[in-house]
Amino acid sequence: SLDHWCLHPGHLEPDRVHQPLQVAQEALRRAPQPLGWSDARVDGDLAASSSRFGDIRVWRINDGKPLYRLDSGGSNISRLLFHPNGHALAASLSNGQVKIWSLRDGRLTHLLIDPELKKAGYPTIAHEGPVTTMAWSVDGNTLFTGGSDLQIKQWHW
């Protein structure tokens, strides 16, 4: 199901603060193509990074080796966010999409679609415009997304 609220400009801030990225910096520095990272998040022994070309890579922090290369479809990545259980990674995209991959096999498992936007002729997007922020609920059952459309949406599953 989906709930959403309209917000005024300047109020789309992440709900929670992520660990400092120093833990992942060494692994990312050793990566084959360290240029153009737009974001990275750390969860346990994994780090995720994105390039300016929309590539997403998941790395093992302990040895800096790549685990998965995920395809965003060529859109720029706004945010990466690990699920609280560490078994999934969400990416918000500049084209209004939100995609979620399994970190057990690197498979795309969810493409979040707003039913109202689908009815309006936008069949594969979560927000009308770039998705700029995301946060998981503590129990991992809800993902909150915010976009340049000044909406915060709540995705349950």
C-alpha positions, 0 to 999 in steps of 0.5 A, a space after each residue: 500500500 502507499 501513503 504520501 504527504 505534501 511538504 513545503 520546500 526545504 523539508 525533505 531531509 533523511 529520517 535517520 543518520 547513517 554511519 560515517 563513510 570512513 569505513 568504506 572509503 578504503 575499499 572504494 579507493 581500491 575499486 577499479 573505477 573510483 571516479 564519479 561515486 555519487 553516494 555510498 552506504 555502509 551496512 555491516 561488512 558491505 559498502 555500495 557505490 554508484 558511478 555518474 553513469 548509473 552503475 551500482 556496485 556492492 563491495 565487501 569492505 574487508 577485502 575491497 572486492 566487488 560482490 555485485 554490479 547492479 544496473 540502474 537502467 542508465 539513470 543517475 543515482 540519488 541515494 543508496 540505502 541498505 535494508 535494515 536486515 542487510 539483505 537488500 539495497 534500495 536506489 533512488 533515481 533521478 528519473 523518479 524510479 526507486 529500485 530494490 535489489 536482493 543482496 543474496 543474488 543481485 537480482 532486482 526484486 522491486 520497482 516501486 510504482 505509484 498507482 496514481 502516476 501509473 493511471 496518469 500515464 507514468 507506468 514505472 515511476 514512484 515520484 514525478 521527478 527525481 527521488 531525493 531521499 529515502 529511509 527504512 523504518 526500523 523494522 524494515 517493513 516500510 520504505 519512505 521516499 521523498 522527491 522533488 515533487 514535494 511528496 513523501 511516500 510510504 511503501 509497505 510490504 
